[in-house]
Amino acid sequence: MPGLFILGLGKLGGLDLNFSSDVDLIAYYDPHILPVPEHMGQSYVVNKVLKAMGQILKPRNSPDFIWRVDWRLRPESSASQLSMSIEKAQDFYFFRALPWHRLALMKARVIAGDKETGGAFLNQITPFIWRQNLDFRALDELAHLKSRINLEHPALRQQRAAPQPITPDAIGFNVKLGSGGIREIEFIANAQQLVWGGKQYELRTPNTLAALQQLAALDHLDTAAAEKLSECYIYLRRLENAIQMLRNEQTHIVPSADEDRQRIITLLGEAETDEQSWQNLCARILDIRHFVNAEFEKVFDAGDAQVSISADFAGDLKALGPAAKDVAQQWLEGAFPRLKTRRDFQVLGQALLEQIFKSSADSNGAIVRINQFFSALSRSEQYLHLLARKPALLDALIPPLLYSPHMTVLLEQSPHIIDVFLSPTSGMDTGFIFQSDDYETRLERLRRFVNENLFISYTGFMKTGGTADVLQTQLTALADMTIEAALKIVAEDLELEQLPLTVLGLGKMGTSRMAPLSDIDLVFIFEDAVDPDLSQKIVRRLRTVLTAKLSEGIAYELDMRLRPSGRSGPPAVKLSSFADHHKSRAHNWEHIALAHSRIVAGDKSLGQAVLDKRDAILAQPREKEQFLKDAKSMWELIESQRVTDTPLDHFNSKLRPGGLMQAEYTQNCYRLLGMDAALFEGSILFWSKLQLWERLLGLTSRPLTDIPTFYKDNVLAQFGAESLSDIAALQSKHAIRVQAFYDTLFSKVTLPRQYESARILWTDG
């Protein structure tokens, strides 16, 4: 029936059925495809079909059956029909489901009916099953579920009555649910799949053995432990099958009758069937149960260690002011903003305070600031579970929150980006953006991709003292990949195989020296044959993809003012128009900007054509006197509007006399006149490196002495300096050097009072 599909869950979904399994099924239908008019009662008709199918598989009041069918894993099974529409199902899973529903759907696969519609449904609920953020609440939720099973399940009465959950005698052991049994192995795998599977797609397997293998491959489980758990799982499943083969009953309890015990030994392939063989079997089961249960406790241990206050720590606490002391005391009691329970968070409170005392000279302000951050979190409990399970993340979280306004914004937009340090990758990968077909989801993931990789790069630079070159290369590569991803999003949204354009980068993008808070200067250039309406639509979509503000911010600020005709010109530029403008109508200042440009994304052959035309135009001889006057006039305009005199012991790497902007501007003038542009590289490198620290620490126009003590040694080391006065001396040296290069070119150039630049005058050479 079109529109109706059945999902197999449990062992059926996991390709793991045993001898006398029932089959766990749920069914849904798409009301828009189902060939039943709505007024006829779609749910009623579907329910009749499913009941008829159930009667075929297991007739009522008959000992003969094909399969036992269990529908109890469906939403609200006690009060609902056997099936519901996909819209109602999605509403249930995203807004009312319990943790065990998510666990059940991990193993879901379409086994019958309209498989295309079923596959689309599973894709739609993927965000419910596989969370983008590492959600360590899953461990606590499954541990709670297992505790309820142990305390309440009727099949575990004998275990509850025994002095210890695991006893030497195997009689009465529930192979599936008992301590050290199959379910604990499944929970070891399932819980970590739920935590990590949102980021690591290899873990999205319904099969337990495959999951254990992948967890070991990804270093979430010790390889030897994973192999032994697999061996234990296989043996316990063999034992379970043997028990069920006795009478074709769906039972999991090791029987007590001598005859049954001997038959189990035979079914397990043991050569002997005497009492010693039974004792050997019990010993093996005992070893398995102890091992499995120990591994289970390792995974689900929530860290219940008692808080012990060291003498130094107690002194720091005592020195706090009243407001900070109140917050600190609440943390030590496990109480955090917007948190309903204090369970398991006392140790986190201590770890948090110790990190703050280690990182900050102003502990009072730091504690209040961090508490405000937690107060603003929309999912504070999930976040605190992450930190409680992985307190090492505090080292990546606390210093940026205290000292880096830019990184703080990233954390406020995307708090969970710190979980990238738990599953580091070998490089940037935009693949997860396109795991979803939904346009808005892709835009959110694009922003998450940018924020995560910015945070990784910044942390590497600030924490380990990475080089400026490496950070600038990383930031440039990130911007390039983001633009490529944006092009792909737009192409697929417009149902085009690829976009007929190339992207020219200028400014920081053109120099491959992206810095924190840099915008991206781009020109979008199309083949002449492309329809103008299509090209403008493409550029509008690209701007939306990159700059629309969503819950995780924007991807990048986009600056297109350097395109031909500037703001007044069309956003989409044809190749011929680009070439004609720069040859016939451009001003010298436009070529000064164009001198630092490169193709960053898009059609490569078109990009090469753009570069060929650019190189040919820039290489043409131009009237030198006009160029010098135009260049000096433009710089004096920039200088009057943006450049400010700054003391040498203050930060202002870009917009000070002799600073980065003047260095790059003058270097491009040298380049266009065929002079030695390499003279500027040392100064540009110095100012660029200083700008990285200045922007990351939010220190523009502030004195060098405001560098936080926490980062001071790293800053000095990167400049080979012994003191802040050494950095001030370097600022003086490079400012004088850049100004001297500028004066060499422009000191003899005299401008009329009302000078206006004109179109470029070309010469014959």
CORRA-V713402 format. One record per residue. N is the residue number from 0. PSI is psi as a letter, one per 30 degrees, with the letter a starting at -180 (999 if undefined). OMEGA is omega in radians with two decimals (* if undefined). Layout:
# CORRA-V713402
N:PSI:OMEGA
N:PSI:OMEGA
This chain:
# CORRA-V713402
0:j:3.14
1:k:3.11
2:f:3.14
3:k:3.12
4:l:-3.13
5:k:3.07
6:k:3.00
7:k:3.13
8:a:3.06
9:b:-3.10
10:f:3.07
11:e:3.11
12:e:-3.12
13:g:-3.14
14:h:-2.92
15:g:-3.10
16:k:3.06
17:a:-2.92
18:e:-3.07
19:h:3.13
20:l:2.80
21:l:3.11
22:k:3.14
23:j:-3.07
24:k:2.86
25:l:-3.09
26:k:3.08
27:l:3.11
28:l:3.05
29:j:-3.06
30:f:-3.12
31:f:-3.13
32:e:-3.08
33:k:-3.10
34:h:3.11
35:k:3.12
36:k:-3.09
37:e:-3.09
38:f:3.11
39:f:3.14
40:i:-3.07
41:e:-3.13
42:e:3.14
43:e:-3.12
44:e:-3.14
45:e:3.13
46:e:3.10
47:e:3.12
48:e:-3.09
49:e:3.08
50:e:3.10
51:e:3.10
52:e:3.11
53:e:3.11
54:e:3.10
55:e:-3.09
56:e:3.12
57:j:-3.14
58:k:3.11
59:k:3.08
60:h:3.10
61:k:3.13
62:f:-3.12
63:k:3.13
64:l:3.06
65:e:3.08
66:k:2.91
67:k:-3.09
68:k:3.11
69:j:-3.14
70:g:-2.95
71:f:-3.14
72:g:3.12
73:l:3.12
74:k:3.05
75:h:-2.99
76:f:-3.09
77:f:-3.03
78:g:-3.06
79:l:3.01
80:l:-3.13
81:f:-3.12
82:l:3.04
83:l:-3.14
84:l:-3.12
85:f:3.11
86:e:3.12
87:e:3.13
88:e:3.12
89:e:3.11
90:e:3.14
91:e:-3.04
92:e:-3.07
93:f:-3.02
94:f:-3.05
95:f:-3.03
96:l:3.07
97:l:-3.11
98:e:-3.08
99:f:3.06
100:e:3.11
101:e:3.10
102:e:-3.13
103:e:-3.07
104:f:3.05
105:e:-3.07
106:g:-3.03
107:k:2.96
108:l:-3.12
109:k:-3.09
110:f:-3.10
111:l:3.08
112:a:-3.08
113:j:-3.02
114:e:3.12
115:e:3.11
116:e:3.11
117:e:3.11
118:e:3.10
119:e:3.12
120:e:3.13
121:e:3.07
122:e:-3.09
123:e:-3.13
124:g:3.10
125:e:3.13
126:f:3.08
127:e:-3.08
128:e:-3.02
129:j:-3.03
130:k:3.13
131:e:3.12
132:k:3.09
133:j:-3.03
134:j:-3.10
135:f:2.99
136:f:-3.13
137:e:3.13
138:e:-3.13
139:e:3.14
140:e:3.13
141:e:3.07
142:e:3.10
143:e:3.12
144:e:3.13
145:e:3.10
146:e:3.10
147:e:3.09
148:e:-3.11
149:e:-3.06
150:f:-2.93
151:f:-3.01
152:k:-3.09
153:f:-3.13
154:f:-3.13
155:g:3.14
156:e:-3.10
157:e:3.12
158:e:-3.13
159:f:-3.12
160:f:-3.09
161:l:3.13
162:e:3.12
163:k:3.14
164:e:-3.13
165:j:-3.11
166:l:-3.12
167:e:-3.12
168:k:-3.09
169:f:-3.10
170:k:3.14
171:f:3.13
172:k:3.06
173:j:-3.02
174:e:-3.09
175:e:-2.96
176:f:-3.05
177:l:3.10
178:k:-3.10
179:g:-3.09
180:a:-3.05
181:e:-3.06
182:e:3.12
183:e:3.07
184:e:3.13
185:e:3.14
186:e:3.06
187:e:3.13
188:e:-3.03
189:e:-3.09
190:e:-3.12
191:f:2.99
192:e:-3.13
193:e:-3.14
194:e:-2.95
195:f:-3.00
196:f:3.10
197:f:-3.12
198:e:-3.05
199:j:-2.97
200:f:3.12
201:f:-3.09
202:f:-3.10
203:i:3.10
204:k:3.13
205:f:-3.04
206:k:-3.05
207:e:-3.11
208:e:3.10
209:e:3.13
210:e:3.11
211:e:3.14
212:e:-3.13
213:e:3.10
214:e:3.09
215:e:-3.13
216:e:-3.11
217:g:3.06
218:g:3.02
219:f:3.05
220:k:3.02
221:k:-3.05
222:e:-3.13
223:e:3.12
224:e:3.13
225:e:3.13
226:e:3.14
227:e:3.07
228:e:3.10
229:e:3.10
230:e:3.13
231:e:-3.13
232:e:-3.13
233:e:-3.12
234:e:3.14
235:e:3.09
236:e:3.05
237:e:3.12
238:e:3.12
239:e:3.11
240:e:3.14
241:e:3.12
242:e:-3.09
243:f:3.11
244:f:-3.08
245:e:-3.09
246:g:-3.10
247:h:3.13
248:k:3.12
249:i:-3.14
250:l:-3.10
251:g:-3.02
252:k:3.11
253:k:-3.03
254:l:-3.12
255:f:-3.08
256:k:-3.12
257:e:-3.10
258:e:-3.14
259:e:-3.14
260:e:3.13
261:e:3.13
262:e:3.10
263:e:3.12
264:e:3.13
265:e:-3.12
266:f:3.09
267:f:3.06
268:g:3.11
269:k:-3.09
270:e:-3.10
271:l:3.12
272:g:-3.12
273:a:-3.09
274:e:3.13
275:e:3.10
276:e:3.11
277:e:3.11
278:e:3.09
279:e:3.12
280:e:3.13
281:e:-3.14
282:e:3.14
283:e:3.12
284:e:3.13
285:e:3.12
286:e:-3.14
287:e:-3.08
288:e:3.12
289:e:-3.12
290:e:-3.10
291:e:-3.11
292:e:3.11
293:e:3.11
294:e:3.10
295:e:-3.14
296:e:3.11
297:e:-3.09
298:e:-3.00
299:g:3.06
300:j:-3.08
301:g:3.13
302:i:-3.06
303:g:-3.11
304:k:3.14
305:k:3.11
306:k:3.07
307:k:-3.04
308:j:3.09
309:l:-3.11
310:e:3.14
311:e:-3.12
312:e:3.12
313:e:3.11
314:e:3.10
315:e:3.13
316:e:-3.09
317:e:-3.07
318:f:-3.10
319:l:3.03
320:l:-3.03
321:e:-3.08
322:e:-3.13
323:e:-3.14
324:e:3.10
325:e:3.12
326:e:-3.13
327:e:3.13
328:e:3.09
329:e:3.12
330:e:-3.12
331:f:3.06
332:g:3.13
333:g:-3.11
334:k:3.12
335:l:-3.13
336:k:3.05
337:g:-3.13
338:k:-3.08
339:f:-3.10
340:l:3.11
341:f:-3.03
342:k:2.99
343:g:-3.06
344:g:3.12
345:e:-3.13
346:e:3.06
347:e:3.13
348:e:3.12
349:e:-3.13
350:e:3.14
351:e:-3.14
352:e:3.13
353:e:3.11
354:e:3.13
355:e:3.14
356:e:-3.14
357:e:-2.98
358:f:-2.92
359:k:3.02
360:f:3.13
361:i:-3.07
362:e:-3.14
363:e:3.14
364:e:-3.11
365:e:-3.12
366:e:3.13
367:e:-3.11
368:e:3.14
369:e:3.12
370:e:3.08
371:e:3.09
372:e:3.11
373:e:-3.13
374:e:-3.07
375:f:-3.10
376:k:3.12
377:f:3.13
378:i:-3.00
379:e:-3.10
380:e:3.10
381:e:-3.10
382:e:-3.14
383:e:3.04
384:e:3.10
385:e:-3.11
386:e:-3.14
387:e:3.13
388:e:-3.06
389:i:-3.08
390:f:3.10
391:f:3.12
392:f:3.13
393:f:3.13
394:f:3.11
395:f:-3.04
396:e:-2.94
397:e:-3.11
398:e:3.09
399:e:3.12
400:e:-3.10
401:e:-2.93
402:f:-3.06
403:j:3.11
404:e:-3.13
405:e:3.13
406:e:3.07
407:e:3.09
408:e:3.11
409:e:-3.13
410:e:3.11
411:e:3.11
412:e:-3.05
413:i:-3.05
414:e:-3.03
415:g:3.14
416:f:3.13
417:f:-3.12
418:f:3.07
419:f:-3.13
420:f:3.09
421:f:3.12
422:i:-3.08
423:k:3.12
424:l:-3.09
425:f:-3.13
426:l:3.13
427:k:-3.11
428:j:3.13
429:g:-3.05
430:e:-3.05
431:f:3.10
432:e:-3.01
433:g:3.00
434:f:3.09
435:k:3.07
436:f:-3.08
437:k:-3.06
438:e:-3.10
439:e:3.09
440:e:3.11
441:e:3.12
442:e:3.09
443:e:-3.12
444:e:3.07
445:e:3.12
446:e:3.09
447:e:3.11
448:e:3.13
449:e:-3.09
450:e:3.14
451:e:-3.04
452:e:2.98
453:e:-3.08
454:e:3.10
455:e:-3.10
456:e:3.13
457:e:-3.12
458:e:3.12
459:e:-3.13
460:e:-3.02
461:e:-3.03
462:e:-3.04
463:f:3.13
464:h:3.10
465:l:-3.06
466:l:3.12
467:e:3.14
468:e:-3.11
469:e:-3.13
470:e:3.14
471:e:3.09
472:e:3.12
473:e:-3.11
474:e:3.11
475:e:3.11
476:e:3.11
477:e:3.12
478:e:3.11
479:e:-3.12
480:e:3.13
481:e:3.11
482:e:3.08
483:e:3.12
484:e:3.12
485:e:3.10
486:e:-3.13
487:e:3.12
488:e:-3.13
489:e:-3.14
490:e:-3.12
491:e:3.10
492:e:3.12
493:g:3.12
494:h:3.05
495:k:3.12
496:e:3.03
497:l:-3.11
498:k:-3.08
499:h:-3.11
500:l:2.96
501:l:-3.06
502:k:3.12
503:k:3.12
504:k:3.09
505:a:3.13
506:b:3.14
507:e:3.09
508:e:-3.11
509:e:-3.13
510:f:-3.05
511:h:3.12
512:h:3.11
513:k:-3.12
514:l:3.04
515:k:3.10
516:g:3.08
517:k:2.93
518:l:3.14
519:k:3.11
520:j:-3.04
521:k:2.94
522:k:3.14
523:j:-3.03
524:k:-3.07
525:l:2.95
526:l:-3.10
527:e:-3.04
528:f:-3.08
529:k:3.12
530:k:-3.10
531:e:3.13
532:e:3.12
533:e:-3.09
534:e:3.12
535:e:3.07
536:e:-3.14
537:e:-3.11
538:e:3.10
539:e:3.12
540:e:-3.14
541:e:3.11
542:e:3.12
543:e:-3.11
544:e:-3.06
545:e:-2.93
546:f:3.12
547:k:-3.09
548:j:3.12
549:a:-3.05
550:f:3.12
551:g:3.05
552:a:3.09
553:l:3.05
554:e:3.11
555:l:2.87
556:k:-3.08
557:k:3.12
558:j:-3.14
559:g:-3.06
560:f:-3.12
561:g:3.04
562:l:3.09
563:k:-3.11
564:g:3.03
565:b:-3.07
566:f:-3.08
567:f:-3.10
568:l:3.13
569:k:-3.13
570:f:3.11
571:k:-3.04
572:k:3.05
573:l:-3.12
574:e:-3.11
575:e:3.12
576:e:3.11
577:e:-3.10
578:e:-3.11
579:e:-3.14
580:e:-3.05
581:f:3.12
582:e:-2.96
583:f:-2.99
584:f:-3.04
585:l:3.01
586:l:-3.07
587:e:-3.11
588:f:3.10
589:e:3.12
590:f:3.04
591:e:3.08
592:e:-3.08
593:f:-3.12
594:e:3.04
595:i:3.13
596:l:3.10
597:l:3.05
598:k:-3.06
599:f:-3.10
600:l:3.05
601:a:-3.08
602:j:-3.03
603:e:-3.12
604:e:3.07
605:e:3.11
606:e:3.11
607:e:3.10
608:e:3.10
609:e:-3.13
610:e:3.12
611:e:3.14
612:e:3.10
613:e:-3.10
614:e:-3.14
615:e:-3.12
616:e:-3.10
617:f:-3.13
618:f:-3.14
619:k:3.07
620:k:3.14
621:l:-3.12
622:j:-2.96
623:e:-3.10
624:e:3.10
625:e:-3.13
626:e:-3.09
627:e:3.12
628:e:3.12
629:e:-3.08
630:e:3.14
631:e:3.12
632:e:3.14
633:e:-3.13
634:e:3.14
635:e:3.06
636:e:3.10
637:e:-3.09
638:e:-3.10
639:f:-3.06
640:f:-2.96
641:e:-3.04
642:k:-3.13
643:k:3.04
644:k:-3.07
645:k:3.09
646:k:-3.09
647:f:3.11
648:g:3.08
649:l:3.06
650:k:2.90
651:i:-2.95
652:e:-3.02
653:e:-2.89
654:h:3.03
655:l:3.03
656:k:-3.11
657:g:-3.11
658:a:-3.00
659:e:-3.11
660:e:3.13
661:e:3.13
662:e:-3.11
663:e:3.12
664:e:-3.11
665:e:3.10
666:e:3.13
667:e:3.05
668:e:3.08
669:e:-3.09
670:e:-3.11
671:f:3.11
672:g:3.12
673:g:3.12
674:l:-3.04
675:j:-3.12
676:f:-3.12
677:f:3.14
678:f:-3.03
679:f:-2.95
680:e:-3.13
681:e:-3.14
682:e:3.12
683:e:3.11
684:e:3.13
685:e:-3.10
686:e:3.13
687:e:3.13
688:e:3.14
689:e:3.14
690:e:3.12
691:e:3.14
692:e:-3.11
693:e:-3.10
694:e:-3.13
695:e:-3.12
696:g:3.10
697:h:-2.99
698:g:-3.11
699:k:-3.14
700:g:3.12
701:l:-3.10
702:l:3.11
703:f:-3.12
704:f:3.11
705:f:3.05
706:k:-3.13
707:k:3.10
708:e:-3.10
709:e:-3.08
710:f:-2.99
711:e:-3.10
712:e:3.12
713:e:3.14
714:e:-3.14
715:e:-3.10
716:e:-3.10
717:f:3.11
718:g:-3.10
719:h:-3.06
720:l:3.09
721:f:-3.11
722:l:3.12
723:f:3.10
724:f:3.07
725:e:3.11
726:e:3.08
727:e:3.12
728:e:3.10
729:e:3.09
730:e:3.13
731:e:-3.11
732:e:-3.06
733:e:3.07
734:e:3.12
735:e:-3.11
736:e:-3.13
737:e:3.14
738:e:3.12
739:e:3.09
740:e:3.11
741:e:-3.11
742:e:3.10
743:e:-3.08
744:e:-2.91
745:f:-3.02
746:f:-3.11
747:g:-3.13
748:k:3.14
749:k:-3.11
750:k:2.99
751:l:-3.08
752:e:-3.12
753:i:-3.09
754:k:3.05
755:k:3.14
756:l:3.11
757:l:3.09
758:l:-3.06
759:k:3.02
760:j:3.13
761:l:3.09
762:l:3.14
763:f:3.11
764:999:*
